[in-house]
């Protein structure tokens, strides 16, 4: 479990850490603001960048007219896009995450960061074999991306204290029951240490 990671072949993939998710009075917003994940991810990104790892920010997005979205019947009721409008203030990354010109941005229009994007192409072009994944929501964007990364034959590391936006029982289920079968689960600090 403590196998070191080669930063030259590792990417930190930060999912949906956008202002709009942290603003407002929804349960998710309250959970995110109180979680500290943005600050822990920012420190992991800082260390990873210094060590030479690829940094990828995945941005949950939709067109202003919504033409790239659909409403599907699901148990919780018809889905509507809570995705922020591309280039709007709520679409921007949270303040603590400060992208640099060398960082990559991936615009996604569905839950999974691989689906309909060039993420896999960008990772493979740079020789990336391992992805460290964090962000929000643990059981939606993070989980679907982690599952697909595993299916794409990437070694996956999930940062348990760098994921959130869901109630404690959902977070525990994902970290204790789902992710251990498809990834290594560590803290942000442990992931940073693996890159030394």
Rosetta blueprint (number, residue, H / E / L):
1 X L
2 X L
3 X L
4 X L
5 X L
6 X L
7 X H
8 X H
9 X H
10 X E
11 X E
12 X E
13 X E
14 X E
15 X E
16 X L
17 X L
18 X E
19 X H
20 X H
21 X H
22 X H
23 X L
24 X L
25 X L
26 X L
27 X H
28 X H
29 X H
30 X H
31 X H
32 X H
33 X H
34 X H
35 X H
36 X L
37 X H
38 X H
39 X H
40 X H
41 X H
42 X H
43 X H
44 X H
45 X H
46 X H
47 X H
48 X H
49 X H
50 X H
51 X H
52 X L
53 X L
54 X E
55 X E
56 X E
57 X E
58 X E
59 X E
60 X E
61 X L
62 X E
63 X L
64 X L
65 X L
66 X L
67 X L
68 X L
69 X L
70 X L
71 X L
72 X L
73 X L
74 X L
75 X L
76 X L
77 X L
78 X L
79 X L
80 X L
81 X L
82 X L
83 X L
84 X L
85 X E
86 X L
87 X L
88 X L
89 X H
90 X H
91 X H
92 X L
93 X E
94 X L
95 X L
96 X L
97 X L
98 X L
99 X L
100 X L
101 X L
102 X L
103 X L
104 X E
105 X E
106 X E
107 X E
108 X E
109 X L
110 X L
111 X L
112 X L
113 X L
114 X L
115 X L
116 X L
117 X L
118 X L
119 X H
120 X H
121 X H
122 X H
123 X H
124 X H
125 X H
126 X L
127 X L
128 X L
129 X L
130 X E
131 X E
132 X E
133 X E
134 X E
135 X E
136 X E
137 X L
138 X H
139 X H
140 X H
141 X H
142 X H
143 X H
144 X H
145 X H
146 X H
147 X H
148 X H
149 X H
150 X H
151 X H
152 X L
153 X L
154 X L
155 X E
156 X E
157 X E
158 X E
159 X E
160 X E
161 X E
162 X E
163 X E
164 X E
165 X L
166 X L
167 X L
168 X H
169 X H
170 X H
171 X H
172 X H
173 X H
174 X H
175 X H
176 X H
177 X H
178 X H
179 X H
180 X H
181 X H
182 X L
183 X L
184 X E
185 X E
186 X E
187 X L
188 X H
189 X H
190 X H
191 X H
192 X H
193 X H
194 X H
195 X L
196 X L
